[in-house]
Amino acid sequence: MAKSRLHLSIDSNLHKEVRKRIPKRQISALVEELLERELAGEFQR
């Protein structure tokens, strides 16, 4: 139980670090690119 809580706190800290270092614009651009690739893959099948 303590281990999973520790993991959760590490994950949230890591997430905060990532959000501090990567601008929101960059994140949304990455998400859009991933979605476009996913859609392109769907259409190719």
N, CA, C and O of each residue as an XYZ file, in Angstrom:
180
protein
N       0.845     -1.212      0.000
C       0.000      0.000      0.000
C       0.877      1.257      0.000
O       0.673      2.172     -0.797
N       1.842      1.280      0.898
C       2.735      2.435      0.968
C       3.501      2.603     -0.343
O       3.777      3.717     -0.787
N       3.837      1.452     -0.951
C       4.594      1.498     -2.196
C       3.780      2.182     -3.302
O       4.304      3.028     -4.027
N       2.508      1.817     -3.428
C       1.683      2.409     -4.483
C       1.485      3.908     -4.240
O       1.450      4.696     -5.185
N       1.355      4.295     -2.967
C       1.225      5.729     -2.664
C       2.490      6.471     -3.052
O       2.441      7.577     -3.588
N       3.632      5.838     -2.770
C       4.913      6.439     -3.134
C       4.984      6.613     -4.645
O       5.398      7.660     -5.143
N       4.573      5.570     -5.368
C       4.582      5.652     -6.823
C       3.685      6.782     -7.320
O       4.039      7.509     -8.248
N       2.528      6.917     -6.695
C       1.612      7.983     -7.091
C       2.235      9.353     -6.885
O       2.123     10.224     -7.748
N       2.893      9.548     -5.745
C       3.492     10.854     -5.475
C       4.644     11.121     -6.450
O       4.837     12.251     -6.898
N       5.408     10.070     -6.773
C       6.503     10.230     -7.742
C       5.918     10.607     -9.099
O       6.420     11.512     -9.766
N       4.856      9.912     -9.509
C       4.235     10.196    -10.795
C       3.725     11.632    -10.867
O       3.929     12.316    -11.870
N       3.060     12.093     -9.799
C       2.527     13.454     -9.829
C       3.660     14.479     -9.853
O       3.559     15.510    -10.518
N       4.741     14.189     -9.122
C       5.895     15.099     -9.149
C       6.517     15.136    -10.539
O       6.882     16.200    -11.039
N       6.633     13.976    -11.150
C       7.195     13.886    -12.500
C       6.312     14.665    -13.473
O       6.806     15.396    -14.332
N       5.008     14.496    -13.324
C       4.052     15.181    -14.186
C       4.188     16.693    -14.052
O       4.156     17.418    -15.047
N       4.339     17.165    -12.817
C       4.519     18.601    -12.578
C       5.788     19.100    -13.244
O       5.795     20.169    -13.855
N       6.871     18.323    -13.128
C       8.140     18.703    -13.756
C       7.972     18.818    -15.270
O       8.411     19.784    -15.893
N       7.333     17.816    -15.831
C       7.123     17.808    -17.285
C       6.316     19.026    -17.715
O       6.639     19.679    -18.707
N       5.263     19.324    -16.958
C       4.418     20.470    -17.318
C       5.165     21.788    -17.169
O       4.912     22.736    -17.912
N       6.086     21.848    -16.208
C       6.885     23.068    -16.049
C       7.829     23.251    -17.227
O       8.031     24.367    -17.707
N       8.406     22.142    -17.690
C       9.444     22.224    -18.721
C       8.894     22.312    -20.134
O       9.527     22.900    -21.010
N       7.725     21.736    -20.364
C       7.157     21.736    -21.720
C       5.981     22.706    -21.785
O       5.009     22.557    -21.045
N       6.069     23.699    -22.672
C       4.967     24.655    -22.820
C       3.678     23.968    -23.288
O       3.720     22.969    -24.007
N       2.557     24.508    -22.876
C       1.259     23.919    -23.248
C       1.084     23.841    -24.756
O       0.554     22.857    -25.271
N       1.526     24.876    -25.466
C       1.408     24.865    -26.925
C       2.082     23.638    -27.506
O       1.553     22.992    -28.410
N       3.260     23.323    -26.975
C       4.014     22.183    -27.480
C       3.287     20.876    -27.198
O       3.265     19.973    -28.034
N       2.688     20.782    -26.005
C       1.941     19.574    -25.648
C       0.756     19.389    -26.585
O       0.539     18.294    -27.105
N      -0.016     20.458    -26.805
C      -1.194     20.340    -27.660
C      -0.788     20.026    -29.097
O      -1.488     19.293    -29.796
N       0.340     20.578    -29.537
C       0.839     20.269    -30.876
C       1.177     18.788    -30.986
O       0.860     18.147    -31.988
N       1.817     18.249    -29.960
C       2.152     16.823    -29.953
C       0.890     15.967    -29.989
O       0.813     14.982    -30.722
N      -0.095     16.359    -29.188
C      -1.356     15.610    -29.143
C      -2.034     15.639    -30.506
O      -2.512     14.611    -30.985
N      -2.077     16.811    -31.132
C      -2.691     16.934    -32.446
C      -1.988     16.056    -33.467
O      -2.631     15.398    -34.285
N      -0.646     16.052    -33.410
C       0.125     15.243    -34.347
C      -0.185     13.760    -34.160
O      -0.359     13.024    -35.131
N      -0.252     13.335    -32.908
C      -0.565     11.934    -32.618
C      -1.955     11.572    -33.131
O      -2.149     10.505    -33.713
N      -2.921     12.462    -32.913
C      -4.284     12.211    -33.378
C      -4.330     12.127    -34.897
O      -5.008     11.264    -35.454
N      -3.607     13.027    -35.573
C      -3.578     13.004    -37.037
C      -2.994     11.702    -37.549
O      -3.507     11.115    -38.501
N      -1.907     11.246    -36.908
C      -1.291      9.973    -37.303
C      -2.258      8.823    -37.093
O      -2.358      7.923    -37.927
N      -2.974      8.858    -35.965
C      -3.938      7.808    -35.644
C      -5.043      7.766    -36.702
O      -5.421      6.696    -37.179
N      -5.554      8.953    -37.060
C      -6.605      9.036    -38.075
C      -6.089      8.585    -39.433
O      -6.777      7.864    -40.156
N      -4.884      9.008    -39.777
C      -4.288      8.611    -41.051
C      -4.145      7.096    -41.102
O      -4.408      6.483    -42.137
N      -3.735      6.493    -40.006
C      -3.601      5.040    -39.922
C      -4.942      4.354    -40.113
O      -5.034      3.318    -40.771
N      -5.990      4.946    -39.528
C      -7.335      4.387    -39.665
C      -7.793      4.413    -41.112
O      -8.376      3.449    -41.608
N      -7.524      5.521    -41.782
C      -7.979      5.655    -43.167
C      -7.203      4.741    -44.115
O      -7.739      4.290    -45.127
N      -5.945      4.472    -43.784
C      -5.138      3.616    -44.649
C      -5.590      2.159    -44.603
O      -5.398      1.420    -45.569
N      -6.193      1.737    -43.479
C      -6.556      0.325    -43.337
C      -7.687     -0.099    -44.250
O      -8.092     -1.261    -44.233
